[in-house]
């Protein structure tokens, strides 16, 4: 399909567009978006107004080609994926506004670079858990007993909150010192705490998990 016709840009269109795009944003966002647009303009070799004027005066294929080339250049500069994607988002947002206002008839379809999300799974640590247990036990009532038990099985046996919430009295085998836990996909596994009671915060993490055992075995 041929590119859509590009409207003739009035010389005041781009400055007004940029002003409208940045107007009313928080100071932090204003600085970040301004820096992002200036970086894109440098890639296009020109000032912000002049480079973006040429960018919006071209057909969709050329504009998307420019953004794709810019994305590849950012990757080559070894910038963080979050930084690259924020700069691409600024260009897409400005282009979306330009399309809304009739400056261009096309959109930028270049996608973000893949971004791996890493979760901190280290947990709170034994000293923090010891303090949590102390606070949970402070009321010295039936709720305190329950809360301490929940904290201990979560920390000692590495159980998820969702797994602890599903526990029932029928899941506990006192004679064997075992606990049956329903995990993801309703799969069950048996966990057994250590027979040795921790005496110091550094010993709170004792316990082991024996996964993938069928309840009927």
N, C-alpha and C positions, 0 to 999 in steps of 0.2 A: 504494500500500500504506500503510495507516495506521501511524503511529509505534508502536513497541513500548512496552508499558507500562513506566513508570518506577518502579523500586522506591522505597519510602519510605526516606529517608535518616535514619539515626540522627545525632544532633547531634555525635557523636564521629567519624563516618565520614570527613569531610573532613580534619580535622587528622591523623588516623591515616594517611589516604591520602597526604597531602603528606609526612608524616614518612617513610613507607615509600619514597616516590618519591625523596626526597633522601638517604636514609640510605646511607652507604657510598661516596658519590661523592667524587671528589678535591676539594680546596678550590677550585680554579679553576672546576670544573664546578658546584659547589655555589653559588658566587657568581653565575655566569652564569644558571643555571636559576632561582635565587631572584629575580634581577632580571627575568628574562623573565616569570615567573608574576605578579610584582607589577605589571608593566606591563600584562599582560592584565587583572588585577583592576581597575586604574585605568580601563581602557577599559570594563569592566563596571560601573564606579562602585561601588566598595566595597573593603573590606579583602580581603586574600588569602583568608582563610577564608570570609568572608561571601559574596564574589562567586563563588568557586568552588563554594560550597554551592548557590547559586542556579543556577549553570551546569549542575551535574550533576543538578539536580532537574527539569530540563526534558526534553522529548522530543528525538529526534534532529534533526528539522528545525530546531527553534529553536536547538539547540546549534551545528549546522553553520552556521546563519545568523549566529550571533554570531562564530564564527571567521572566516567569510568577510568580515564587516564589519570585524573587527579587521585582517585582512590588507589590505583596501582602505585602512584608516586608516594602517597602517604605510607603504604605498606613497605615500600623500598626504603623509606626513612626510618623504619623500625619503630613507628609510633605505636602506642598502646591501642588495642582494638576499640576501647571506649572513646579515646580521643578521635580516632578516625571516624567512628560512627556518629559522634556528636557533630563533626564538621560536615559529614554527608547530610545529617538531619537538618542542619542550618540551611544548606543549599536547597534541599527538598522543600523545606518550609517556605523559604523565600519564593521559590518557583510556584508553589501552591498558591501563595498570595498573588503573584503575578498573573496566574491563570484566572483566579477569581476576579481580578480587576480588569481582565481583558488585555493584558499586556502580551501574553503568549497563549496559544491554544493547546499547548502540550504540557506533559508532566515529566519529571525525572523518575525513571524506573530503575536506576542503579540501586542494588541492594547493599545492605551493611556487610561488613566482613564478619566472619564467624567469631563469636566471643564466648570463651569458656568461663563459666561461673564456678568459682571455687568456694566451697563452704568450709568454715572453720569447724572441724569435728573433734577438736582436742578436748572439749568439755571444760567444766569449771575448775578442775583440779581438787586435790584432796583437802587442802586447807579451806577452800571455799565450801566444799561439801560438809566438812566438819562444822563450820559455822552455820550452815543451813540446817543441819541436824540439830544443833543446839537450839536454834530459834524455833524449829518445828516442835521440839520436845518441851519447850518452856511452859505451855499451858497446863501440862500434866493432866489431860483429860482423854476421852476416847478418840477425839479428833487428832490429838497429838500422836497417839499410838498409830493411827492410820497414816498420818502424814509422814512420820518417821519411816514406817514400813515402805511407803511408796518411794521415798527418797533412796532408801537402801537398795531396793530391788532395781531401781533405775540406774544407780551408780555401780553397785557391786556386780550386777549381771548385765549391764549395758543394754537395758531395755528402753524402747521408745515410750514416750508418753502415751501414744495411741495403744501400745501393747499393754501398758499397765492399766489403762482405763477399761480394757476388756476382761481383766482378770476376775475370776469368780472363785468362791470357796471350793467348788468342785475341781478346780485346776490344781489345787494343792494336795500333794501326797506326803503327809507328815511322816509316815513310817519310813519312807525312802528319802525324805528331805529333798523332794523334787517339785518342780513347778512347771506346768504346761502353759506355753505361751502361743497365742495366735498372732502370726505376723502378717506380712503383705501377702495378698492373694489367698488369705485364709489358711495358709500353711501353718502347721504346728511344729513346735520344737520343745524339747525338754531342757530346762536349765537347772543346775544344781549348785547351791552356794557352798562355799568352803566350810568345812567343819570347824575351822579355827576362828574364833571371834576376834575381830581387830581390837587392839589395845591402844593404837596410836593413829592419828590422822593419816600417816603414811601407809597404814595397813587397810584403809577403808576399801581399797579397790580389789581385795581378794575375792575370788569366785571364778567359776569358769562356765562356759556355755558348751553344751553338747548338741549341735544342730542336727536337723533332719532325721530325728528319730520318730518313728510312728507311735502314736499313743497306744496302739493295740499290741506293740511288741513287749 
